[in-house]
Amino acid sequence: MEQIEIVKKRLKKENISIRELSEITNLSEATLYRYFEGTKCSKKTRLIMDEFIEFA
C-alpha cells in the first residue's frame, strides 16, 4: 500500500486535520498538501511521514 494512502487512513481513523498534522510533524500545511497531492516533495518530508506512520 502506498505511503500516502496509509497516512490518509490514519488521519481519518484518528480524526486528525491537516493543521493538527502540521503541528505534530513540524511540516507546513503547504508541504503537507503537496505531499497528499503527490507533487514533488523532499526525502525529508517522506521520512517524517514514515515516522508518523510507525508511531501509530
PDBQT receptor file of N, H, CA, C and O in Angstrom, charges set to zero:
ATOM      1  N   MET A   1       0.839  -1.182   0.000  1.00  0.00    +0.000 N 
ATOM      2  CA  MET A   1       0.000   0.000   0.000  1.00  0.00    +0.000 C 
ATOM      3  C   MET A   1       0.884   1.245   0.000  1.00  0.00    +0.000 C 
ATOM      4  O   MET A   1       1.908   1.304   0.679  1.00  0.00    +0.000 OA
ATOM      5  N   GLU A   2       0.470   2.205  -0.758  1.00  0.00    +0.000 N 
ATOM      6  H   GLU A   2      -0.363   2.157  -1.309  1.00  0.00    +0.000 HD
ATOM      7  CA  GLU A   2       1.235   3.434  -0.895  1.00  0.00    +0.000 C 
ATOM      8  C   GLU A   2       1.244   4.235   0.411  1.00  0.00    +0.000 C 
ATOM      9  O   GLU A   2       0.256   4.270   1.144  1.00  0.00    +0.000 OA
ATOM     10  N   GLN A   3       2.371   4.870   0.678  1.00  0.00    +0.000 N 
ATOM     11  H   GLN A   3       3.174   4.843   0.083  1.00  0.00    +0.000 HD
ATOM     12  CA  GLN A   3       2.551   5.631   1.921  1.00  0.00    +0.000 C 
ATOM     13  C   GLN A   3       1.451   6.677   2.121  1.00  0.00    +0.000 C 
ATOM     14  O   GLN A   3       0.934   6.821   3.228  1.00  0.00    +0.000 OA
ATOM     15  N   ILE A   4       1.098   7.391   1.085  1.00  0.00    +0.000 N 
ATOM     16  H   ILE A   4       1.518   7.274   0.185  1.00  0.00    +0.000 HD
ATOM     17  CA  ILE A   4       0.086   8.447   1.197  1.00  0.00    +0.000 C 
ATOM     18  C   ILE A   4      -1.243   7.866   1.657  1.00  0.00    +0.000 C 
ATOM     19  O   ILE A   4      -1.914   8.453   2.505  1.00  0.00    +0.000 OA
ATOM     20  N   GLU A   5      -1.629   6.722   1.108  1.00  0.00    +0.000 N 
ATOM     21  H   GLU A   5      -1.083   6.245   0.419  1.00  0.00    +0.000 HD
ATOM     22  CA  GLU A   5      -2.898   6.101   1.489  1.00  0.00    +0.000 C 
ATOM     23  C   GLU A   5      -2.886   5.663   2.954  1.00  0.00    +0.000 C 
ATOM     24  O   GLU A   5      -3.897   5.773   3.646  1.00  0.00    +0.000 OA
ATOM     25  N   ILE A   6      -1.756   5.174   3.415  1.00  0.00    +0.000 N 
ATOM     26  H   ILE A   6      -0.934   5.085   2.852  1.00  0.00    +0.000 HD
ATOM     27  CA  ILE A   6      -1.639   4.767   4.819  1.00  0.00    +0.000 C 
ATOM     28  C   ILE A   6      -1.819   5.979   5.725  1.00  0.00    +0.000 C 
ATOM     29  O   ILE A   6      -2.524   5.914   6.732  1.00  0.00    +0.000 OA
ATOM     30  N   VAL A   7      -1.177   7.083   5.360  1.00  0.00    +0.000 N 
ATOM     31  H   VAL A   7      -0.604   7.136   4.542  1.00  0.00    +0.000 HD
ATOM     32  CA  VAL A   7      -1.292   8.307   6.162  1.00  0.00    +0.000 C 
ATOM     33  C   VAL A   7      -2.733   8.804   6.157  1.00  0.00    +0.000 C 
ATOM     34  O   VAL A   7      -3.262   9.183   7.202  1.00  0.00    +0.000 OA
ATOM     35  N   LYS A   8      -3.374   8.805   4.984  1.00  0.00    +0.000 N 
ATOM     36  H   LYS A   8      -2.944   8.498   4.135  1.00  0.00    +0.000 HD
ATOM     37  CA  LYS A   8      -4.767   9.265   4.895  1.00  0.00    +0.000 C 
ATOM     38  C   LYS A   8      -5.679   8.425   5.786  1.00  0.00    +0.000 C 
ATOM     39  O   LYS A   8      -6.553   8.965   6.464  1.00  0.00    +0.000 OA
ATOM     40  N   LYS A   9      -5.479   7.107   5.786  1.00  0.00    +0.000 N 
ATOM     41  H   LYS A   9      -4.769   6.668   5.235  1.00  0.00    +0.000 HD
ATOM     42  CA  LYS A   9      -6.297   6.230   6.627  1.00  0.00    +0.000 C 
ATOM     43  C   LYS A   9      -6.088   6.536   8.103  1.00  0.00    +0.000 C 
ATOM     44  O   LYS A   9      -7.040   6.544   8.883  1.00  0.00    +0.000 OA
ATOM     45  N   ARG A  10      -4.836   6.789   8.484  1.00  0.00    +0.000 N 
ATOM     46  H   ARG A  10      -4.062   6.783   7.851  1.00  0.00    +0.000 HD
ATOM     47  CA  ARG A  10      -4.565   7.107   9.895  1.00  0.00    +0.000 C 
ATOM     48  C   ARG A  10      -5.211   8.436  10.278  1.00  0.00    +0.000 C 
ATOM     49  O   ARG A  10      -5.778   8.560  11.364  1.00  0.00    +0.000 OA
ATOM     50  N   LEU A  11      -5.128   9.426   9.395  1.00  0.00    +0.000 N 
ATOM     51  H   LEU A  11      -4.667   9.325   8.514  1.00  0.00    +0.000 HD
ATOM     52  CA  LEU A  11      -5.744  10.721   9.682  1.00  0.00    +0.000 C 
ATOM     53  C   LEU A  11      -7.243  10.575   9.873  1.00  0.00    +0.000 C 
ATOM     54  O   LEU A  11      -7.830  11.155  10.786  1.00  0.00    +0.000 OA
ATOM     55  N   LYS A  12      -7.852   9.786   8.991  1.00  0.00    +0.000 N 
ATOM     56  H   LYS A  12      -7.375   9.315   8.250  1.00  0.00    +0.000 HD
ATOM     57  CA  LYS A  12      -9.300   9.584   9.081  1.00  0.00    +0.000 C 
ATOM     58  C   LYS A  12      -9.658   8.809  10.350  1.00  0.00    +0.000 C 
ATOM     59  O   LYS A  12     -10.602   9.167  11.055  1.00  0.00    +0.000 OA
ATOM     60  N   LYS A  13      -8.908   7.757  10.636  1.00  0.00    +0.000 N 
ATOM     61  H   LYS A  13      -8.141   7.467  10.063  1.00  0.00    +0.000 HD
ATOM     62  CA  LYS A  13      -9.178   6.911  11.800  1.00  0.00    +0.000 C 
ATOM     63  C   LYS A  13      -9.067   7.703  13.101  1.00  0.00    +0.000 C 
ATOM     64  O   LYS A  13      -9.888   7.542  14.005  1.00  0.00    +0.000 OA
ATOM     65  N   GLU A  14      -8.048   8.558  13.192  1.00  0.00    +0.000 N 
ATOM     66  H   GLU A  14      -7.381   8.688  12.458  1.00  0.00    +0.000 HD
ATOM     67  CA  GLU A  14      -7.802   9.306  14.419  1.00  0.00    +0.000 C 
ATOM     68  C   GLU A  14      -8.396  10.712  14.378  1.00  0.00    +0.000 C 
ATOM     69  O   GLU A  14      -8.223  11.494  15.314  1.00  0.00    +0.000 OA
ATOM     70  N   ASN A  15      -9.100  11.029  13.283  1.00  0.00    +0.000 N 
ATOM     71  H   ASN A  15      -9.241  10.394  12.524  1.00  0.00    +0.000 HD
ATOM     72  CA  ASN A  15      -9.757  12.327  13.130  1.00  0.00    +0.000 C 
ATOM     73  C   ASN A  15      -8.766  13.484  13.312  1.00  0.00    +0.000 C 
ATOM     74  O   ASN A  15      -8.994  14.396  14.107  1.00  0.00    +0.000 OA
ATOM     75  N   ILE A  16      -7.670  13.426  12.562  1.00  0.00    +0.000 N 
ATOM     76  H   ILE A  16      -7.485  12.685  11.917  1.00  0.00    +0.000 HD
ATOM     77  CA  ILE A  16      -6.624  14.443  12.622  1.00  0.00    +0.000 C 
ATOM     78  C   ILE A  16      -6.732  15.328  11.384  1.00  0.00    +0.000 C 
ATOM     79  O   ILE A  16      -6.822  14.826  10.263  1.00  0.00    +0.000 OA
ATOM     80  N   SER A  17      -6.722  16.627  11.586  1.00  0.00    +0.000 N 
ATOM     81  H   SER A  17      -6.649  17.034  12.496  1.00  0.00    +0.000 HD
ATOM     82  CA  SER A  17      -6.788  17.574  10.471  1.00  0.00    +0.000 C 
ATOM     83  C   SER A  17      -5.377  17.856   9.945  1.00  0.00    +0.000 C 
ATOM     84  O   SER A  17      -4.382  17.508  10.579  1.00  0.00    +0.000 OA
ATOM     85  N   ILE A  18      -5.315  18.490   8.781  1.00  0.00    +0.000 N 
ATOM     86  H   ILE A  18      -6.124  18.773   8.266  1.00  0.00    +0.000 HD
ATOM     87  CA  ILE A  18      -4.028  18.882   8.211  1.00  0.00    +0.000 C 
ATOM     88  C   ILE A  18      -3.307  19.832   9.169  1.00  0.00    +0.000 C 
ATOM     89  O   ILE A  18      -2.094  19.732   9.357  1.00  0.00    +0.000 OA
ATOM     90  N   ARG A  19      -4.053  20.741   9.764  1.00  0.00    +0.000 N 
ATOM     91  H   ARG A  19      -5.038  20.822   9.611  1.00  0.00    +0.000 HD
ATOM     92  CA  ARG A  19      -3.451  21.697  10.710  1.00  0.00    +0.000 C 
ATOM     93  C   ARG A  19      -2.830  20.955  11.899  1.00  0.00    +0.000 C 
ATOM     94  O   ARG A  19      -1.716  21.273  12.316  1.00  0.00    +0.000 OA
ATOM     95  N   GLU A  20      -3.547  19.972  12.443  1.00  0.00    +0.000 N 
ATOM     96  H   GLU A  20      -4.451  19.713  12.104  1.00  0.00    +0.000 HD
ATOM     97  CA  GLU A  20      -3.021  19.196  13.568  1.00  0.00    +0.000 C 
ATOM     98  C   GLU A  20      -1.806  18.372  13.144  1.00  0.00    +0.000 C 
ATOM     99  O   GLU A  20      -0.831  18.262  13.887  1.00  0.00    +0.000 OA
ATOM    100  N   LEU A  21      -1.873  17.797  11.947  1.00  0.00    +0.000 N 
ATOM    101  H   LEU A  21      -2.666  17.886  11.344  1.00  0.00    +0.000 HD
ATOM    102  CA  LEU A  21      -0.743  17.028  11.433  1.00  0.00    +0.000 C 
ATOM    103  C   LEU A  21       0.472  17.936  11.263  1.00  0.00    +0.000 C 
ATOM    104  O   LEU A  21       1.602  17.525  11.526  1.00  0.00    +0.000 OA
ATOM    105  N   SER A  22       0.238  19.154  10.829  1.00  0.00    +0.000 N 
ATOM    106  H   SER A  22      -0.680  19.488  10.615  1.00  0.00    +0.000 HD
ATOM    107  CA  SER A  22       1.312  20.132  10.688  1.00  0.00    +0.000 C 
ATOM    108  C   SER A  22       1.990  20.380  12.032  1.00  0.00    +0.000 C 
ATOM    109  O   SER A  22       3.216  20.456  12.106  1.00  0.00    +0.000 OA
ATOM    110  N   GLU A  23       1.206  20.503  13.076  1.00  0.00    +0.000 N 
ATOM    111  H   GLU A  23       0.210  20.441  13.016  1.00  0.00    +0.000 HD
ATOM    112  CA  GLU A  23       1.765  20.720  14.417  1.00  0.00    +0.000 C 
ATOM    113  C   GLU A  23       2.517  19.488  14.918  1.00  0.00    +0.000 C 
ATOM    114  O   GLU A  23       3.547  19.613  15.579  1.00  0.00    +0.000 OA
ATOM    115  N   ILE A  24       2.005  18.310  14.605  1.00  0.00    +0.000 N 
ATOM    116  H   ILE A  24       1.168  18.208  14.068  1.00  0.00    +0.000 HD
ATOM    117  CA  ILE A  24       2.631  17.060  15.048  1.00  0.00    +0.000 C 
ATOM    118  C   ILE A  24       3.979  16.849  14.359  1.00  0.00    +0.000 C 
ATOM    119  O   ILE A  24       4.958  16.467  15.000  1.00  0.00    +0.000 OA
ATOM    120  N   THR A  25       4.021  17.102  13.046  1.00  0.00    +0.000 N 
ATOM    121  H   THR A  25       3.226  17.413  12.525  1.00  0.00    +0.000 HD
ATOM    122  CA  THR A  25       5.206  16.787  12.248  1.00  0.00    +0.000 C 
ATOM    123  C   THR A  25       6.164  17.960  12.058  1.00  0.00    +0.000 C 
ATOM    124  O   THR A  25       7.283  17.775  11.580  1.00  0.00    +0.000 OA
ATOM    125  N   ASN A  26       5.734  19.159  12.429  1.00  0.00    +0.000 N 
ATOM    126  H   ASN A  26       4.825  19.310  12.818  1.00  0.00    +0.000 HD
ATOM    127  CA  ASN A  26       6.515  20.385  12.191  1.00  0.00    +0.000 C 
ATOM    128  C   ASN A  26       6.734  20.651  10.708  1.00  0.00    +0.000 C 
ATOM    129  O   ASN A  26       7.712  21.295  10.329  1.00  0.00    +0.000 OA
ATOM    130  N   LEU A  27       5.832  20.159   9.872  1.00  0.00    +0.000 N 
ATOM    131  H   LEU A  27       5.038  19.635  10.180  1.00  0.00    +0.000 HD
ATOM    132  CA  LEU A  27       5.841  20.469   8.445  1.00  0.00    +0.000 C 
ATOM    133  C   LEU A  27       4.756  21.506   8.197  1.00  0.00    +0.000 C 
ATOM    134  O   LEU A  27       3.729  21.513   8.875  1.00  0.00    +0.000 OA
ATOM    135  N   SER A  28       4.985  22.379   7.228  1.00  0.00    +0.000 N 
ATOM    136  H   SER A  28       5.819  22.374   6.678  1.00  0.00    +0.000 HD
ATOM    137  CA  SER A  28       3.970  23.391   6.934  1.00  0.00    +0.000 C 
ATOM    138  C   SER A  28       2.752  22.742   6.285  1.00  0.00    +0.000 C 
ATOM    139  O   SER A  28       2.841  21.656   5.712  1.00  0.00    +0.000 OA
ATOM    140  N   GLU A  29       1.624  23.423   6.384  1.00  0.00    +0.000 N 
ATOM    141  H   GLU A  29       1.552  24.305   6.849  1.00  0.00    +0.000 HD
ATOM    142  CA  GLU A  29       0.408  22.914   5.749  1.00  0.00    +0.000 C 
ATOM    143  C   GLU A  29       0.601  22.820   4.241  1.00  0.00    +0.000 C 
ATOM    144  O   GLU A  29       0.122  21.876   3.612  1.00  0.00    +0.000 OA
ATOM    145  N   ALA A  30       1.299  23.793   3.655  1.00  0.00    +0.000 N 
ATOM    146  H   ALA A  30       1.688  24.560   4.166  1.00  0.00    +0.000 HD
ATOM    147  CA  ALA A  30       1.553  23.774   2.208  1.00  0.00    +0.000 C 
ATOM    148  C   ALA A  30       2.352  22.532   1.814  1.00  0.00    +0.000 C 
ATOM    149  O   ALA A  30       2.063  21.896   0.800  1.00  0.00    +0.000 OA
ATOM    150  N   THR A  31       3.345  22.195   2.612  1.00  0.00    +0.000 N 
ATOM    151  H   THR A  31       3.580  22.712   3.435  1.00  0.00    +0.000 HD
ATOM    152  CA  THR A  31       4.148  20.996   2.343  1.00  0.00    +0.000 C 
ATOM    153  C   THR A  31       3.280  19.750   2.419  1.00  0.00    +0.000 C 
ATOM    154  O   THR A  31       3.400  18.849   1.589  1.00  0.00    +0.000 OA
ATOM    155  N   LEU A  32       2.411  19.703   3.411  1.00  0.00    +0.000 N 
ATOM    156  H   LEU A  32       2.313  20.436   4.086  1.00  0.00    +0.000 HD
ATOM    157  CA  LEU A  32       1.534  18.539   3.562  1.00  0.00    +0.000 C 
ATOM    158  C   LEU A  32       0.558  18.429   2.401  1.00  0.00    +0.000 C 
ATOM    159  O   LEU A  32       0.307  17.324   1.920  1.00  0.00    +0.000 OA
ATOM    160  N   TYR A  33       0.001  19.543   1.935  1.00  0.00    +0.000 N 
ATOM    161  H   TYR A  33       0.205  20.441   2.325  1.00  0.00    +0.000 HD
ATOM    162  CA  TYR A  33      -0.901  19.496   0.786  1.00  0.00    +0.000 C 
ATOM    163  C   TYR A  33      -0.163  19.001  -0.453  1.00  0.00    +0.000 C 
ATOM    164  O   TYR A  33      -0.706  18.203  -1.218  1.00  0.00    +0.000 OA
ATOM    165  N   ARG A  34       1.076  19.469  -0.661  1.00  0.00    +0.000 N 
ATOM    166  H   ARG A  34       1.517  20.118  -0.040  1.00  0.00    +0.000 HD
ATOM    167  CA  ARG A  34       1.861  18.981  -1.806  1.00  0.00    +0.000 C 
ATOM    168  C   ARG A  34       2.110  17.485  -1.666  1.00  0.00    +0.000 C 
ATOM    169  O   ARG A  34       2.036  16.748  -2.649  1.00  0.00    +0.000 OA
ATOM    170  N   TYR A  35       2.402  17.035  -0.455  1.00  0.00    +0.000 N 
ATOM    171  H   TYR A  35       2.462  17.634   0.344  1.00  0.00    +0.000 HD
ATOM    172  CA  TYR A  35       2.635  15.609  -0.195  1.00  0.00    +0.000 C 
ATOM    173  C   TYR A  35       1.403  14.794  -0.579  1.00  0.00    +0.000 C 
ATOM    174  O   TYR A  35       1.517  13.784  -1.273  1.00  0.00    +0.000 OA
ATOM    175  N   PHE A  36       0.220  15.232  -0.126  1.00  0.00    +0.000 N 
ATOM    176  H   PHE A  36       0.128  16.053   0.438  1.00  0.00    +0.000 HD
ATOM    177  CA  PHE A  36      -1.003  14.483  -0.397  1.00  0.00    +0.000 C 
ATOM    178  C   PHE A  36      -1.424  14.555  -1.858  1.00  0.00    +0.000 C 
ATOM    179  O   PHE A  36      -2.079  13.639  -2.355  1.00  0.00    +0.000 OA
ATOM    180  N   GLU A  37      -1.060  15.629  -2.552  1.00  0.00    +0.000 N 
ATOM    181  H   GLU A  37      -0.529  16.373  -2.148  1.00  0.00    +0.000 HD
ATOM    182  CA  GLU A  37      -1.373  15.741  -3.977  1.00  0.00    +0.000 C 
ATOM    183  C   GLU A  37      -0.433  14.878  -4.809  1.00  0.00    +0.000 C 
ATOM    184  O   GLU A  37      -0.681  14.634  -5.990  1.00  0.00    +0.000 OA
ATOM    185  N   GLY A  38       0.634  14.426  -4.192  1.00  0.00    +0.000 N 
ATOM    186  H   GLY A  38       0.836  14.625  -3.233  1.00  0.00    +0.000 HD
ATOM    187  CA  GLY A  38       1.588  13.584  -4.908  1.00  0.00    +0.000 C 
ATOM    188  C   GLY A  38       2.561  14.388  -5.744  1.00  0.00    +0.000 C 
ATOM    189  O   GLY A  38       3.271  13.830  -6.580  1.00  0.00    +0.000 OA
ATOM    190  N   THR A  39       2.600  15.708  -5.524  1.00  0.00    +0.000 N 
ATOM    191  H   THR A  39       2.023  16.161  -4.845  1.00  0.00    +0.000 HD
ATOM    192  CA  THR A  39       3.560  16.526  -6.250  1.00  0.00    +0.000 C 
ATOM    193  C   THR A  39       4.909  16.433  -5.558  1.00  0.00    +0.000 C 
ATOM    194  O   THR A  39       5.055  15.778  -4.527  1.00  0.00    +0.000 OA
ATOM    195  N   LYS A  40       5.867  17.086  -6.134  1.00  0.00    +0.000 N 
ATOM    196  H   LYS A  40       5.748  17.618  -6.972  1.00  0.00    +0.000 HD
ATOM    197  CA  LYS A  40       7.238  16.985  -5.652  1.00  0.00    +0.000 C 
ATOM    198  C   LYS A  40       7.362  17.350  -4.172  1.00  0.00    +0.000 C 
ATOM    199  O   LYS A  40       6.924  18.418  -3.744  1.00  0.00    +0.000 OA
ATOM    200  N   CYS A  41       7.961  16.453  -3.405  1.00  0.00    +0.000 N 
ATOM    201  H   CYS A  41       8.317  15.586  -3.753  1.00  0.00    +0.000 HD
ATOM    202  CA  CYS A  41       8.267  16.738  -2.000  1.00  0.00    +0.000 C 
ATOM    203  C   CYS A  41       9.623  16.111  -1.678  1.00  0.00    +0.000 C 
ATOM    204  O   CYS A  41      10.080  15.195  -2.362  1.00  0.00    +0.000 OA
ATOM    205  N   SER A  42      10.237  16.612  -0.653  1.00  0.00    +0.000 N 
ATOM    206  H   SER A  42       9.866  17.357  -0.098  1.00  0.00    +0.000 HD
ATOM    207  CA  SER A  42      11.602  16.196  -0.319  1.00  0.00    +0.000 C 
ATOM    208  C   SER A  42      11.646  14.819   0.349  1.00  0.00    +0.000 C 
ATOM    209  O   SER A  42      10.636  14.300   0.825  1.00  0.00    +0.000 OA
ATOM    210  N   LYS A  43      12.837  14.259   0.364  1.00  0.00    +0.000 N 
ATOM    211  H   LYS A  43      13.657  14.681  -0.023  1.00  0.00    +0.000 HD
ATOM    212  CA  LYS A  43      13.045  12.989   1.068  1.00  0.00    +0.000 C 
ATOM    213  C   LYS A  43      12.783  13.171   2.555  1.00  0.00    +0.000 C 
ATOM    214  O   LYS A  43      12.277  12.267   3.220  1.00  0.00    +0.000 OA
ATOM    215  N   LYS A  44      13.132  14.353   3.073  1.00  0.00    +0.000 N 
ATOM    216  H   LYS A  44      13.543  15.086   2.532  1.00  0.00    +0.000 HD
ATOM    217  CA  LYS A  44      12.906  14.645   4.492  1.00  0.00    +0.000 C 
ATOM    218  C   LYS A  44      11.421  14.549   4.827  1.00  0.00    +0.000 C 
ATOM    219  O   LYS A  44      11.048  13.994   5.861  1.00  0.00    +0.000 OA
ATOM    220  N   THR A  45      10.576  15.091   3.952  1.00  0.00    +0.000 N 
ATOM    221  H   THR A  45      10.880  15.541   3.112  1.00  0.00    +0.000 HD
ATOM    222  CA  THR A  45       9.129  15.027   4.172  1.00  0.00    +0.000 C 
ATOM    223  C   THR A  45       8.668  13.581   4.215  1.00  0.00    +0.000 C 
ATOM    224  O   THR A  45       7.894  13.200   5.094  1.00  0.00    +0.000 OA
ATOM    225  N   ARG A  46       9.137  12.771   3.271  1.00  0.00    +0.000 N 
ATOM    226  H   ARG A  46       9.766  13.080   2.558  1.00  0.00    +0.000 HD
ATOM    227  CA  ARG A  46       8.747  11.361   3.246  1.00  0.00    +0.000 C 
ATOM    228  C   ARG A  46       9.244  10.619   4.488  1.00  0.00    +0.000 C 
ATOM    229  O   ARG A  46       8.544   9.755   5.016  1.00  0.00    +0.000 OA
ATOM    230  N   LEU A  47      10.443  10.952   4.952  1.00  0.00    +0.000 N 
ATOM    231  H   LEU A  47      11.011  11.654   4.523  1.00  0.00    +0.000 HD
ATOM    232  CA  LEU A  47      10.972  10.319   6.164  1.00  0.00    +0.000 C 
ATOM    233  C   LEU A  47      10.149  10.696   7.388  1.00  0.00    +0.000 C 
ATOM    234  O   LEU A  47       9.869   9.852   8.240  1.00  0.00    +0.000 OA
ATOM    235  N   ILE A  48       9.765  11.957   7.473  1.00  0.00    +0.000 N 
ATOM    236  H   ILE A  48       9.992  12.642   6.782  1.00  0.00    +0.000 HD
ATOM    237  CA  ILE A  48       8.934  12.401   8.596  1.00  0.00    +0.000 C 
ATOM    238  C   ILE A  48       7.593  11.683   8.571  1.00  0.00    +0.000 C 
ATOM    239  O   ILE A  48       7.087  11.276   9.616  1.00  0.00    +0.000 OA
ATOM    240  N   MET A  49       7.016  11.525   7.388  1.00  0.00    +0.000 N 
ATOM    241  H   MET A  49       7.427  11.856   6.539  1.00  0.00    +0.000 HD
ATOM    242  CA  MET A  49       5.730  10.841   7.280  1.00  0.00    +0.000 C 
ATOM    243  C   MET A  49       5.885   9.353   7.592  1.00  0.00    +0.000 C 
ATOM    244  O   MET A  49       4.973   8.747   8.154  1.00  0.00    +0.000 OA
ATOM    245  N   ASP A  50       7.027   8.756   7.237  1.00  0.00    +0.000 N 
ATOM    246  H   ASP A  50       7.768   9.248   6.781  1.00  0.00    +0.000 HD
ATOM    247  CA  ASP A  50       7.303   7.362   7.629  1.00  0.00    +0.000 C 
ATOM    248  C   ASP A  50       7.300   7.228   9.149  1.00  0.00    +0.000 C 
ATOM    249  O   ASP A  50       6.740   6.278   9.697  1.00  0.00    +0.000 OA
ATOM    250  N   GLU A  51       7.931   8.188   9.821  1.00  0.00    +0.000 N 
ATOM    251  H   GLU A  51       8.386   8.959   9.375  1.00  0.00    +0.000 HD
ATOM    252  CA  GLU A  51       7.954   8.167  11.286  1.00  0.00    +0.000 C 
ATOM    253  C   GLU A  51       6.548   8.328  11.848  1.00  0.00    +0.000 C 
ATOM    254  O   GLU A  51       6.206   7.699  12.850  1.00  0.00    +0.000 OA
ATOM    255  N   PHE A  52       5.735   9.161  11.214  1.00  0.00    +0.000 N 
ATOM    256  H   PHE A  52       6.013   9.671  10.400  1.00  0.00    +0.000 HD
ATOM    257  CA  PHE A  52       4.352   9.356  11.646  1.00  0.00    +0.000 C 
ATOM    258  C   PHE A  52       3.580   8.043  11.540  1.00  0.00    +0.000 C 
ATOM    259  O   PHE A  52       2.799   7.705  12.430  1.00  0.00    +0.000 OA
ATOM    260  N   ILE A  53       3.796   7.308  10.457  1.00  0.00    +0.000 N 
ATOM    261  H   ILE A  53       4.430   7.583   9.734  1.00  0.00    +0.000 HD
ATOM    262  CA  ILE A  53       3.117   6.024  10.256  1.00  0.00    +0.000 C 
ATOM    263  C   ILE A  53       3.571   5.024  11.322  1.00  0.00    +0.000 C 
ATOM    264  O   ILE A  53       2.747   4.328  11.916  1.00  0.00    +0.000 OA
ATOM    265  N   GLU A  54       4.877   4.954  11.560  1.00  0.00    +0.000 N 
ATOM    266  H   GLU A  54       5.546   5.519  11.077  1.00  0.00    +0.000 HD
ATOM    267  CA  GLU A  54       5.419   3.998  12.527  1.00  0.00    +0.000 C 
ATOM    268  C   GLU A  54       4.971   4.306  13.946  1.00  0.00    +0.000 C 
ATOM    269  O   GLU A  54       4.855   3.398  14.769  1.00  0.00    +0.000 OA
ATOM    270  N   PHE A  55       4.719   5.568  14.240  1.00  0.00    +0.000 N 
ATOM    271  H   PHE A  55       4.813   6.306  13.571  1.00  0.00    +0.000 HD
ATOM    272  CA  PHE A  55       4.302   5.988  15.574  1.00  0.00    +0.000 C 
ATOM    273  C   PHE A  55       2.927   5.434  15.929  1.00  0.00    +0.000 C 
ATOM    274  O   PHE A  55       2.584   5.296  17.103  1.00  0.00    +0.000 OA
ATOM    275  N   ALA A  56       2.147   5.119  14.898  1.00  0.00    +0.000 N 
ATOM    276  H   ALA A  56       2.425   5.231  13.944  1.00  0.00    +0.000 HD
ATOM    277  CA  ALA A  56       0.766   4.657  15.129  1.00  0.00    +0.000 C 
ATOM    278  C   ALA A  56       0.772   3.440  15.947  1.00  0.00    +0.000 C 
ATOM    279  O   ALA A  56      -0.290   2.896  16.251  1.00  0.00    +0.000 OA
TER     280      ALA A  56
